[in-house]
């Protein structure tokens, strides 16, 4: 009797994995709505995305040099990176 629940239990284990599947089309649509700065962040990080990628670390790697060089303000970089990060999450 208890073994009859085993397939159902297996299904519940798979549901989170299916829900986390990458959706490149949704990520692309999301990136189209970003500001030019956000699109720049997205474009520089999207090509490097893997399931193991630390999105925050990658975005900091793009934004920090721009802020340090005075090319972009910290507030602008932060807002653009946060918006791009939401789109990049769809690629994981």
Secondary structure, DSSP 8 states (H G I E B T S, - for coil): -GGGGHHHHHHHHHHHHHHT---HHHHHHHHHTS-HHHHHHHHHHHTT--TT--HHHHHHHHHHHHHHTTSS-HHHHHHHHHHHHHHHGGG-
